[in-house]
Amino acid sequence: MRSTPMRLIPPTVLALTLTLSACNQPDAPSPQTSDTVALPDDPMTAPQAVPSPTPEEETHAPPETMLPSPTLPPMTQAERGEKGARAVLLTWARALENRRFDEAWAQFRYPQSSRAAFAQWWSRYRTITVAVPGGEMDAGAGSLYYTAAAVLTGVRQDGSRYRLEGDVVLRRVNDVDGATPAQLRWGIESADLKDVAVD
């Protein structure tokens, strides 16, 4: 009985066959792109479907802070209470006074604008003085809150004087199971600052 000799496939033919086979595979799904959301003109307020207020009624609510890195060291017991909240509040106040707007922006929990937009908004003020007297602690819905009345005064770039007043609210998750180190840290939740007439 005669055996049939085995046919050898030339390497070039084999490579071409593998290439064509790969080309016939179903196309991978293309990544979906998300809609781009434009930032509000005023980075101090969230987008709203209402007419813009007049200068006298304008409300300034700086965006919420960026979450700190989860690699930050654990907080001390004192940092979990009013002392920790005051530290963040005073960091925000001193950063504004010294025109370190990046640092002030970073004290908010969830920024609603870019650093650049935040800095541009505050650049309208030539000088900034911030007063943040003692506030009050409160708890609710698994979080701790610290609220302090703030007063900002100074001179605008055009030389006119201004005065902003309103509550600054800080929040942190109250040691609930599953909370990340970032959520456990204090951050500014809101800063509702309104223009007040200056004599």
Order of alpha helices (4+ residues) and beta strands (2+ residues): alpha-beta-alpha-alpha-alpha-beta-beta-beta-beta-alpha-beta-beta
